[in-house]
């Protein structure tokens, strides 16, 4: 189902549980990574307008951890990597703030925070340790992270070259910093339930939302592909670098969007 607000977006909750959480409309998390051209200030504006019309709380969280190490792993000198990372992080924050400001008076509060701001959060710390533990002990989870790493940086590798151990480790560290928000945002941010919204399905989605054991998203954590409506006509959304999430209700993936209600309609129900 195509959904229209201030901008049109196609919404694909990953499971029936994700759809139920979507319909609850408690909270949406929109993760933004530096250097990703998909997240222009105009796109942020449309996302902010769309999100505040449907959710009681909205958070934009942008990645700012291990960015310099990512640049260094792919050939930048340490000094150049640090300067490039600082520039990219500053630029992505500026785009988000500009997009949110231009979205107009919000119906609900929009929070914009860096990933590093949560490093002192005890719940985030615990979830981060769990992610690292499963990277070491769970082959299926690790393979999913390897696929994610190649998804992120495959296009950056020279033709015929494979990812090195050092590059893979940096990718793991980058993803591990983000993954707590795909596992249990509600506990980190103290919200009843949450939808992690992104414009493509990520390789780890099946591992975190569809399998029966290991590291899984909590029952009040959802994932949904949210992309411009035109993507449904033009073909699959481009695979951009991005932030990479045990539900009793989780079932086979769903590829239809729920009927939407505004925030006021949900509260009146």
Protein Blocks (a to p, Z undefined) as FASTA:
>chain_A
ZZddfbccddddfblmlmmmmmnomaccddddehiaklgfklmmmmmmmmmmmpfbdcdd
ddfehklmmmmmnopafklmmmmmmmmmmmmmmmmmmmmmmnopafbdcddddfklmmmp
mklmmmmmmmmmmmmmmmklmmmmmmmmmmmmmmmpcghiacdfklmmmmmmmmmmmmmm
mmommlmnopabdcdddfbdcfklmmmmmmmghjdddfkbccdddddfklmmnopcdddd
dddfbdfkbccddfbdcddddfklmmmZZ
